[in-house]
Each structure stands twice: as structure tokens, then as C-alpha cells.
Amino acid sequence: MDKNRNTLFIVFVSISIAVCCVFVGGCRHAFISIAEPIYNYGTVSQHSIVTNTFIIKNESINPVQVIQVRKTCGCTYATVYPDTRIIPGLGEGLISVGVETRSRYGNYTAPVYVTFQDARSNITIRTLYMKGTIEQHYRVSPKRHSKPRLFMGTIWTDSFIISTVSQKPFSILKDKVKVRKGISLSYTPNAERNEYTITFTINADEASSTEYQDDPAIVIVTDYEPQTEIILPLTFSVIEKPHHKAKHISQ
């Protein structure tokens, strides 16, 4: 008899806790569900844009607010539908996520971190994933140029080489090329190798840093299939020269 009473008591407590979690929002991290948090966009080409709308379910009767959406790179964007930034009790919210494949290729997953807060100020974070494969159409060498300390008053010159994977001939549409202020370009074609050498020169006094900006410094436009934008992976940070002699730091 006592054993049966204990069993009934445990069942009662379990049901009470479940009701509390669902209808009152009293259990931490239990008020949000996402039926399909991973979206597989399949196989796409470079410089494509893929999008998906994720459905967010509020499992409590109290409203839940989306207080932050954090992306992991400049190629990803996320938009919370304005009328669902506050998700009503037992209601649904919509978050649209897009990925610009740019010059990436191969398997690629872009996560987006969404922070929610319920009526009792409980915080939880859910991750949305955009996953797929990007076909490579051209190569850019080197994979990246980066200069974290580009001093004012200096000039930086270097180059990229662009070629197509299929060896299909292509031309650069110079009138459509996008380049940030303070950067000048020159183009050297190599018909035998079917490639272009893009030489860039950056005047630090005129250029603005790209280290923390989503807009690329250089976008090359070609007539490939039928027109393709190629983002050259270039980042730099312009800083003032130190007024004192720098000390040598041993490794």
C-alpha cells in the first residue's frame, strides 16, 4: 500500500512539474522548441544566396521575446519577422536566415545563435544551422591576404591570381568591379594559363579598415556564366604609427 502511495506521489509531482514548465514558464530552458533547426540547402554554386525561414514554437502560455540574433560571419544574415519578435504564449515566431556562398566551396555550415527570454527572465539560446555543399567554379590564390597592422602613411601592394576550375576562358568586366576607397587595382591577363593577376595597392591614409566590416574590400566581376562576382579575401586594419620606438618581443 505504501509503495503504491509513493508511486502515485511521484507521478503527481512529475505531472505538476511538466505543467509548470509548459504553462507557467517556471522551468529554465524549456519554453522554446524548433521542429527543424537544421536546413540542408543541398548543392549550390559559388556566389549564390540560399534562404530558409525557421519556425520557432513557444511552449508556454507566457510571451517569449527574441532579444538577440548572432551570426558567425559576414556572409550570413538573419531577420526576425517584426510581428513575431515577441512570440505569444503557445504561438509561433519566424526567423529568416540567408547565406551568401561567395567564394567558399566544399561542405559549409553556417550557424546562427538566437537568444530568447521568457516572462520570468529565464534565458535560453538555440542554434539554427544552414548546411550544404558549394560547388567550386574558380580558384583564388592565395586564399587570403590579411594585414592586422597597416600603419598610416604606408602603402601596401600585393596580388591575387584568379583562374577557373573548368579552364573556361573569361574576362574581367572592369566597369563593374567594386573597390573600397583608398584601393587601386591593375590587371594582368595570362591567356596561356587562362588566369588573371589582380594587383592591389592600398594607401593607408585614404583607406578604411575592413577588419570588422561585412562589406568586402574588392569585388571582381567576370563574364563567367554569364556574370560572376568574385570577392577577394582581403582584410586589413589601419592604425596610427606609434610615437615611440617599438620594443622587440622575443618568442
Phi and psi restraints in degrees (value plus and minus 20) as a CYANA .aco file:
   2 ASP   PHI     -83.1   -43.1
   2 ASP   PSI     -57.1   -17.1
   3 LYS   PHI     -83.5   -43.5
   3 LYS   PSI     -60.0   -20.0
   4 ASN   PHI     -86.2   -46.2
   4 ASN   PSI     -59.0   -19.0
   5 ARG   PHI     -84.1   -44.1
   5 ARG   PSI     -62.1   -22.1
   6 ASN   PHI     -82.0   -42.0
   6 ASN   PSI     -61.0   -21.0
   7 THR   PHI     -83.5   -43.5
   7 THR   PSI     -64.7   -24.7
   8 LEU   PHI     -83.2   -43.2
   8 LEU   PSI     -57.4   -17.4
   9 PHE   PHI     -85.3   -45.3
   9 PHE   PSI     -62.6   -22.6
  10 ILE   PHI     -83.8   -43.8
  10 ILE   PSI     -62.4   -22.4
  11 VAL   PHI     -82.2   -42.2
  11 VAL   PSI     -62.7   -22.7
  12 PHE   PHI     -82.1   -42.1
  12 PHE   PSI     -64.4   -24.4
  13 VAL   PHI     -83.9   -43.9
  13 VAL   PSI     -62.4   -22.4
  14 SER   PHI     -81.7   -41.7
  14 SER   PSI     -63.3   -23.3
  15 ILE   PHI     -85.1   -45.1
  15 ILE   PSI     -59.6   -19.6
  16 SER   PHI     -82.8   -42.8
  16 SER   PSI     -61.7   -21.7
  17 ILE   PHI     -85.3   -45.3
  17 ILE   PSI     -62.1   -22.1
  18 ALA   PHI     -82.2   -42.2
  18 ALA   PSI     -63.3   -23.3
  19 VAL   PHI     -83.0   -43.0
  19 VAL   PSI     -60.1   -20.1
  20 CYS   PHI     -80.5   -40.5
  20 CYS   PSI     -64.3   -24.3
  21 CYS   PHI     -84.7   -44.7
  21 CYS   PSI     -62.9   -22.9
  22 VAL   PHI    -100.1   -60.1
  22 VAL   PSI     -64.4   -24.4
  23 PHE   PHI    -120.8   -80.8
  23 PHE   PSI     -40.9    -0.9
  24 VAL   PHI    -129.2   -89.2
  24 VAL   PSI     -42.6    -2.6
  25 GLY   PHI      56.4    96.4
  25 GLY   PSI       6.9    46.9
  26 GLY   PHI    -107.6   -67.6
  26 GLY   PSI     -27.7    12.3
  27 CYS   PHI    -124.4   -84.4
  27 CYS   PSI     107.3   147.3
  28 ARG   PHI     -84.0   -44.0
  28 ARG   PSI     118.4   158.4
  29 HIS   PHI      46.4    86.4
  29 HIS   PSI       1.2    41.2
  30 ALA   PHI    -135.3   -95.3
  30 ALA   PSI      -9.7    30.3
  31 PHE   PHI    -125.8   -85.8
  31 PHE   PSI     -19.6    20.4
  32 ILE   PHI    -145.9  -105.9
  32 ILE   PSI     116.3   156.3
  33 SER   PHI    -156.6  -116.6
  33 SER   PSI     126.5   166.5
  34 ILE   PHI    -150.1  -110.1
  34 ILE   PSI      95.3   135.3
  35 ALA   PHI     -82.9   -42.9
  35 ALA   PSI     -61.0   -21.0
  36 GLU   PHI    -153.4  -113.4
  36 GLU   PSI      62.4   102.4
  37 PRO   PHI     -95.8   -55.8
  37 PRO   PSI     -30.3     9.7
  38 ILE   PHI    -136.3   -96.3
  38 ILE   PSI     102.5   142.5
  39 TYR   PHI    -130.4   -90.4
  39 TYR   PSI     100.3   140.3
  40 ASN   PHI    -116.3   -76.3
  40 ASN   PSI      91.6   131.6
  41 TYR   PHI    -108.8   -68.8
  41 TYR   PSI     -13.5    26.5
  42 GLY   PHI      56.4    96.4
  42 GLY   PSI    -162.8  -122.8
  43 THR   PHI    -129.8   -89.8
  43 THR   PSI     104.2   144.2
  44 VAL   PHI    -151.3  -111.3
  44 VAL   PSI     149.6   189.6
  45 SER   PHI    -108.6   -68.6
  45 SER   PSI     141.8   181.8
  46 GLN   PHI     -80.7   -40.7
  46 GLN   PSI     128.2   168.2
  47 HIS   PHI      41.9    81.9
  47 HIS   PSI      14.1    54.1
  48 SER   PHI    -118.1   -78.1
  48 SER   PSI     145.9   185.9
  49 ILE   PHI    -143.5  -103.5
  49 ILE   PSI     102.2   142.2
  50 VAL   PHI    -136.3   -96.3
  50 VAL   PSI     120.0   160.0
  51 THR   PHI    -153.7  -113.7
  51 THR   PSI     137.1   177.1
  52 ASN   PHI    -175.4  -135.4
  52 ASN   PSI     126.9   166.9
  53 THR   PHI    -127.7   -87.7
  53 THR   PSI      99.7   139.7
  54 PHE   PHI    -113.0   -73.0
  54 PHE   PSI     119.0   159.0
  55 ILE   PHI    -119.4   -79.4
  55 ILE   PSI     102.9   142.9
  56 ILE   PHI    -126.2   -86.2
  56 ILE   PSI     107.2   147.2
  57 LYS   PHI    -127.8   -87.8
  57 LYS   PSI     106.0   146.0
  58 ASN   PHI    -110.3   -70.3
  58 ASN   PSI      95.9   135.9
  59 GLU   PHI    -109.2   -69.2
  59 GLU   PSI     -22.0    18.0
  60 SER   PHI    -127.8   -87.8
  60 SER   PSI     150.7   190.7
  61 ILE   PHI    -107.0   -67.0
  61 ILE   PSI     -28.3    11.7
  62 ASN   PHI    -114.1   -74.1
  62 ASN   PSI     132.4   172.4
  63 PRO   PHI     -86.9   -46.9
  63 PRO   PSI     130.7   170.7
  64 VAL   PHI    -144.5  -104.5
  64 VAL   PSI     115.5   155.5
  65 GLN   PHI    -129.5   -89.5
  65 GLN   PSI     117.1   157.1
  66 VAL   PHI    -104.2   -64.2
  66 VAL   PSI      91.9   131.9
  67 ILE   PHI    -123.4   -83.4
  67 ILE   PSI     -35.0     5.0
  68 GLN   PHI    -180.2  -140.2
  68 GLN   PSI     121.0   161.0
  69 VAL   PHI    -147.6  -107.6
  69 VAL   PSI      96.4   136.4
  70 ARG   PHI    -136.0   -96.0
  70 ARG   PSI     101.5   141.5
  71 LYS   PHI    -114.1   -74.1
  71 LYS   PSI     150.1   190.1
  72 THR   PHI    -131.3   -91.3
  72 THR   PSI     -27.5    12.5
  73 CYS   PHI    -179.3  -139.3
  73 CYS   PSI     147.2   187.2
  74 GLY   PHI     -90.8   -50.8
  74 GLY   PSI     -32.2     7.8
  75 CYS   PHI    -105.1   -65.1
  75 CYS   PSI     -25.3    14.7
  76 THR   PHI    -134.4   -94.4
  76 THR   PSI     119.6   159.6
  77 TYR   PHI    -155.6  -115.6
  77 TYR   PSI     132.3   172.3
  78 ALA   PHI    -158.8  -118.8
  78 ALA   PSI     118.6   158.6
  79 THR   PHI    -149.9  -109.9
  79 THR   PSI     103.6   143.6
  80 VAL   PHI    -107.7   -67.7
  80 VAL   PSI     106.8   146.8
  81 TYR   PHI     -77.6   -37.6
  81 TYR   PSI     108.4   148.4
  82 PRO   PHI     -73.3   -33.3
  82 PRO   PSI     -58.8   -18.8
  83 ASP   PHI    -101.8   -61.8
  83 ASP   PSI     -19.7    20.3
  84 THR   PHI    -144.4  -104.4
  84 THR   PSI      -2.7    37.3
  85 ARG   PHI     -83.6   -43.6
  85 ARG   PSI     -52.5   -12.5
  86 ILE   PHI    -128.5   -88.5
  86 ILE   PSI      93.3   133.3
  87 ILE   PHI    -110.4   -70.4
  87 ILE   PSI     101.3   141.3
  88 PRO   PHI     -87.5   -47.5
  88 PRO   PSI     144.9   184.9
  89 GLY   PHI     -75.8   -35.8
  89 GLY   PSI     110.8   150.8
  90 LEU   PHI      39.9    79.9
  90 LEU   PSI      -3.2    36.8
  91 GLY   PHI    -119.6   -79.6
  91 GLY   PSI    -195.2  -155.2
  92 GLU   PHI    -146.1  -106.1
  92 GLU   PSI     126.6   166.6
  93 GLY   PHI    -141.0  -101.0
  93 GLY   PSI     140.4   180.4
  94 LEU   PHI    -144.7  -104.7
  94 LEU   PSI     112.2   152.2
  95 ILE   PHI    -147.1  -107.1
  95 ILE   PSI     100.8   140.8
  96 SER   PHI    -114.9   -74.9
  96 SER   PSI     109.3   149.3
  97 VAL   PHI    -142.6  -102.6
  97 VAL   PSI     114.6   154.6
  98 GLY   PHI    -148.4  -108.4
  98 GLY   PSI     130.6   170.6
  99 VAL   PHI    -150.4  -110.4
  99 VAL   PSI     107.9   147.9
 100 GLU   PHI    -114.4   -74.4
 100 GLU   PSI      95.7   135.7
 101 THR   PHI     -88.9   -48.9
 101 THR   PSI     -45.6    -5.6
 102 ARG   PHI      29.5    69.5
 102 ARG   PSI    -152.8  -112.8
 103 SER   PHI    -113.6   -73.6
 103 SER   PSI     -12.2    27.8
 104 ARG   PHI     -89.7   -49.7
 104 ARG   PSI     140.1   180.1
 105 TYR   PHI    -174.8  -134.8
 105 TYR   PSI     141.2   181.2
 106 GLY   PHI      69.1   109.1
 106 GLY   PSI    -187.8  -147.8
 107 ASN   PHI     -89.8   -49.8
 107 ASN   PSI     113.0   153.0
 108 TYR   PHI    -163.7  -123.7
 108 TYR   PSI     111.5   151.5
 109 THR   PHI    -144.1  -104.1
 109 THR   PSI     107.9   147.9
 110 ALA   PHI    -134.8   -94.8
 110 ALA   PSI      89.8   129.8
 111 PRO   PHI    -108.3   -68.3
 111 PRO   PSI     130.6   170.6
 112 VAL   PHI    -150.6  -110.6
 112 VAL   PSI     108.5   148.5
 113 TYR   PHI    -122.5   -82.5
 113 TYR   PSI     102.8   142.8
 114 VAL   PHI    -133.5   -93.5
 114 VAL   PSI     107.3   147.3
 115 THR   PHI    -124.6   -84.6
 115 THR   PSI     109.7   149.7
 116 PHE   PHI    -137.0   -97.0
 116 PHE   PSI     131.8   171.8
 117 GLN   PHI    -155.2  -115.2
 117 GLN   PSI     112.1   152.1
 118 ASP   PHI    -116.8   -76.8
 118 ASP   PSI    -194.6  -154.6
 119 ALA   PHI     -85.3   -45.3
 119 ALA   PSI     -40.7    -0.7
 120 ARG   PHI    -121.3   -81.3
 120 ARG   PSI      -2.4    37.6
 121 SER   PHI      46.6    86.6
 121 SER   PSI      -3.1    36.9
 122 ASN   PHI     -90.7   -50.7
 122 ASN   PSI     118.9   158.9
 123 ILE   PHI    -133.0   -93.0
 123 ILE   PSI     117.4   157.4
 124 THR   PHI    -163.1  -123.1
 124 THR   PSI     133.2   173.2
 125 ILE   PHI    -142.4  -102.4
 125 ILE   PSI     111.0   151.0
 126 ARG   PHI    -138.9   -98.9
 126 ARG   PSI     128.3   168.3
 127 THR   PHI    -132.5   -92.5
 127 THR   PSI     110.1   150.1
 128 LEU   PHI    -125.5   -85.5
 128 LEU   PSI     118.2   158.2
 129 TYR   PHI    -141.7  -101.7
 129 TYR   PSI     112.8   152.8
 130 MET   PHI    -128.9   -88.9
 130 MET   PSI      98.0   138.0
 131 LYS   PHI    -152.4  -112.4
 131 LYS   PSI     119.3   159.3
 132 GLY   PHI     158.5   198.5
 132 GLY   PSI    -185.1  -145.1
 133 THR   PHI    -145.6  -105.6
 133 THR   PSI     115.2   155.2
 134 ILE   PHI    -131.5   -91.5
 134 ILE   PSI     101.9   141.9
 135 GLU   PHI     -96.6   -56.6
 135 GLU   PSI     117.4   157.4
 136 GLN   PHI    -109.8   -69.8
 136 GLN   PSI     110.0   150.0
 137 HIS   PHI    -130.2   -90.2
 137 HIS   PSI     -45.1    -5.1
 138 TYR   PHI    -167.9  -127.9
 138 TYR   PSI     145.4   185.4
 139 ARG   PHI    -136.8   -96.8
 139 ARG   PSI     123.6   163.6
 140 VAL   PHI    -143.1  -103.1
 140 VAL   PSI     106.4   146.4
 141 SER   PHI    -149.2  -109.2
 141 SER   PSI     113.3   153.3
 142 PRO   PHI     -92.2   -52.2
 142 PRO   PSI     154.4   194.4
 143 LYS   PHI     -88.2   -48.2
 143 LYS   PSI     -45.5    -5.5
 144 ARG   PHI    -182.2  -142.2
 144 ARG   PSI     123.3   163.3
 145 HIS   PHI    -133.6   -93.6
 145 HIS   PSI     109.8   149.8
 146 SER   PHI    -163.1  -123.1
 146 SER   PSI     116.0   156.0
 147 LYS   PHI    -157.3  -117.3
 147 LYS   PSI      76.3   116.3
 148 PRO   PHI     -88.6   -48.6
 148 PRO   PSI     -37.2     2.8
 149 ARG   PHI    -151.8  -111.8
 149 ARG   PSI      66.7   106.7
 150 LEU   PHI    -123.3   -83.3
 150 LEU   PSI      85.9   125.9
 151 PHE   PHI     -94.3   -54.3
 151 PHE   PSI     124.4   164.4
 152 MET   PHI     -76.1   -36.1
 152 MET   PSI     123.9   163.9
 153 GLY   PHI      65.9   105.9
 153 GLY   PSI     -16.2    23.8
 154 THR   PHI    -133.3   -93.3
 154 THR   PSI     142.3   182.3
 155 ILE   PHI    -141.1  -101.1
 155 ILE   PSI     112.5   152.5
 156 TRP   PHI    -138.6   -98.6
 156 TRP   PSI     103.9   143.9
 157 THR   PHI    -145.1  -105.1
 157 THR   PSI     112.5   152.5
 158 ASP   PHI    -179.4  -139.4
 158 ASP   PSI    -192.2  -152.2
 159 SER   PHI    -169.8  -129.8
 159 SER   PSI     138.8   178.8
 160 PHE   PHI    -139.7   -99.7
 160 PHE   PSI     133.4   173.4
 161 ILE   PHI    -137.7   -97.7
 161 ILE   PSI     108.1   148.1
 162 ILE   PHI    -134.4   -94.4
 162 ILE   PSI     112.3   152.3
 163 SER   PHI    -165.9  -125.9
 163 SER   PSI     136.6   176.6
 164 THR   PHI    -112.0   -72.0
 164 THR   PSI     126.9   166.9
 165 VAL   PHI     -86.9   -46.9
 165 VAL   PSI     -58.5   -18.5
 166 SER   PHI    -101.2   -61.2
 166 SER   PSI     -24.1    15.9
 167 GLN   PHI      44.7    84.7
 167 GLN   PSI      -2.8    37.2
 168 LYS   PHI     -91.0   -51.0
 168 LYS   PSI     111.3   151.3
 169 PRO   PHI     -80.7   -40.7
 169 PRO   PSI     126.7   166.7
 170 PHE   PHI    -169.8  -129.8
 170 PHE   PSI     141.5   181.5
 171 SER   PHI    -148.1  -108.1
 171 SER   PSI     134.1   174.1
 172 ILE   PHI    -112.6   -72.6
 172 ILE   PSI     108.3   148.3
 173 LEU   PHI    -108.5   -68.5
 173 LEU   PSI      68.5   108.5
 174 LYS   PHI     -82.0   -42.0
 174 LYS   PSI     -50.9   -10.9
 175 ASP   PHI     -93.0   -53.0
 175 ASP   PSI     -31.2     8.8
 176 LYS   PHI    -127.2   -87.2
 176 LYS   PSI     -24.1    15.9
 177 VAL   PHI     -85.3   -45.3
 177 VAL   PSI     117.5   157.5
 178 LYS   PHI    -129.3   -89.3
 178 LYS   PSI     108.0   148.0
 179 VAL   PHI    -161.5  -121.5
 179 VAL   PSI     119.7   159.7
 180 ARG   PHI     -94.3   -54.3
 180 ARG   PSI     133.5   173.5
 181 LYS   PHI     -75.4   -35.4
 181 LYS   PSI     118.6   158.6
 182 GLY   PHI      71.8   111.8
 182 GLY   PSI     -20.2    19.8
 183 ILE   PHI    -138.9   -98.9
 183 ILE   PSI     109.6   149.6
 184 SER   PHI    -137.9   -97.9
 184 SER   PSI     131.6   171.6
 185 LEU   PHI    -146.0  -106.0
 185 LEU   PSI     131.3   171.3
 186 SER   PHI    -155.5  -115.5
 186 SER   PSI     131.1   171.1
 187 TYR   PHI    -143.3  -103.3
 187 TYR   PSI     110.6   150.6
 188 THR   PHI    -145.2  -105.2
 188 THR   PSI      85.4   125.4
 189 PRO   PHI     -99.4   -59.4
 189 PRO   PSI     129.8   169.8
 190 ASN   PHI    -148.1  -108.1
 190 ASN   PSI      73.8   113.8
 191 ALA   PHI     -83.6   -43.6
 191 ALA   PSI     -54.5   -14.5
 192 GLU   PHI     -85.0   -45.0
 192 GLU   PSI     -59.5   -19.5
 193 ARG   PHI    -117.0   -77.0
 193 ARG   PSI     -22.7    17.3
 194 ASN   PHI      33.1    73.1
 194 ASN   PSI      37.4    77.4
 195 GLU   PHI    -168.7  -128.7
 195 GLU   PSI     144.0   184.0
 196 TYR   PHI    -143.8  -103.8
 196 TYR   PSI     120.6   160.6
 197 THR   PHI    -121.7   -81.7
 197 THR   PSI     100.7   140.7
 198 ILE   PHI    -124.1   -84.1
 198 ILE   PSI      92.4   132.4
 199 THR   PHI    -119.7   -79.7
 199 THR   PSI     106.0   146.0
 200 PHE   PHI    -132.7   -92.7
 200 PHE   PSI     125.7   165.7
 201 THR   PHI    -147.5  -107.5
 201 THR   PSI     104.1   144.1
 202 ILE   PHI    -132.2   -92.2
 202 ILE   PSI     103.4   143.4
 203 ASN   PHI    -113.3   -73.3
 203 ASN   PSI      89.0   129.0
 204 ALA   PHI     -82.2   -42.2
 204 ALA   PSI     -47.6    -7.6
 205 ASP   PHI     -91.0   -51.0
 205 ASP   PSI     -43.2    -3.2
 206 GLU   PHI    -126.7   -86.7
 206 GLU   PSI     -41.7    -1.7
 207 ALA   PHI    -105.8   -65.8
 207 ALA   PSI     135.4   175.4
 208 SER   PHI    -130.2   -90.2
 208 SER   PSI     127.0   167.0
 209 SER   PHI     -80.4   -40.4
 209 SER   PSI     127.7   167.7
 210 THR   PHI    -131.7   -91.7
 210 THR   PSI     -18.9    21.1
 211 GLU   PHI     -78.6   -38.6
 211 GLU   PSI     -57.9   -17.9
 212 TYR   PHI    -142.0  -102.0
 212 TYR   PSI       8.2    48.2
 213 GLN   PHI    -139.3   -99.3
 213 GLN   PSI     124.9   164.9
 214 ASP   PHI     -97.9   -57.9
 214 ASP   PSI     -50.1   -10.1
 215 ASP   PHI     -88.6   -48.6
 215 ASP   PSI     107.2   147.2
 216 PRO   PHI     -89.4   -49.4
 216 PRO   PSI     134.9   174.9
 217 ALA   PHI     -96.1   -56.1
 217 ALA   PSI     -57.4   -17.4
 218 ILE   PHI    -157.5  -117.5
 218 ILE   PSI     108.2   148.2
 219 VAL   PHI    -144.3  -104.3
 219 VAL   PSI      92.8   132.8
 220 ILE   PHI    -110.8   -70.8
 220 ILE   PSI     115.2   155.2
 221 VAL   PHI    -133.4   -93.4
 221 VAL   PSI     107.2   147.2
 222 THR   PHI    -138.8   -98.8
 222 THR   PSI     150.8   190.8
 223 ASP   PHI    -114.3   -74.3
 223 ASP   PSI       5.1    45.1
 224 TYR   PHI    -105.0   -65.0
 224 TYR   PSI      98.9   138.9
 225 GLU   PHI      28.3    68.3
 225 GLU   PSI      54.8    94.8
 226 PRO   PHI     -99.2   -59.2
 226 PRO   PSI     -33.8     6.2
 227 GLN   PHI    -168.8  -128.8
 227 GLN   PSI     110.6   150.6
 228 THR   PHI    -151.7  -111.7
 228 THR   PSI     115.4   155.4
 229 GLU   PHI    -114.9   -74.9
 229 GLU   PSI     110.7   150.7
 230 ILE   PHI    -137.6   -97.6
 230 ILE   PSI      94.6   134.6
 231 ILE   PHI    -107.3   -67.3
 231 ILE   PSI      99.3   139.3
 232 LEU   PHI    -101.6   -61.6
 232 LEU   PSI     104.3   144.3
 233 PRO   PHI     -94.4   -54.4
 233 PRO   PSI      66.4   106.4
 234 LEU   PHI    -147.2  -107.2
 234 LEU   PSI     103.5   143.5
 235 THR   PHI    -153.4  -113.4
 235 THR   PSI     127.2   167.2
 236 PHE   PHI    -178.6  -138.6
 236 PHE   PSI     140.1   180.1
 237 SER   PHI    -150.0  -110.0
 237 SER   PSI      97.7   137.7
 238 VAL   PHI    -105.5   -65.5
 238 VAL   PSI     106.9   146.9
 239 ILE   PHI    -154.0  -114.0
 239 ILE   PSI     139.7   179.7
 240 GLU   PHI     -96.7   -56.7
 240 GLU   PSI     130.5   170.5
 241 LYS   PHI     -88.1   -48.1
 241 LYS   PSI     120.1   160.1
 242 PRO   PHI     -87.1   -47.1
 242 PRO   PSI     127.5   167.5
 243 HIS   PHI    -105.3   -65.3
 243 HIS   PSI     -24.5    15.5
 244 HIS   PHI    -146.2  -106.2
 244 HIS   PSI     139.8   179.8
 245 LYS   PHI     -88.6   -48.6
 245 LYS   PSI     110.5   150.5
 246 ALA   PHI     -91.9   -51.9
 246 ALA   PSI     123.9   163.9
 247 LYS   PHI    -106.0   -66.0
 247 LYS   PSI     125.1   165.1
 248 HIS   PHI     -99.7   -59.7
 248 HIS   PSI     108.6   148.6
 249 ILE   PHI    -129.8   -89.8
 249 ILE   PSI     100.2   140.2
 250 SER   PHI     -99.7   -59.7
 250 SER   PSI     124.9   164.9
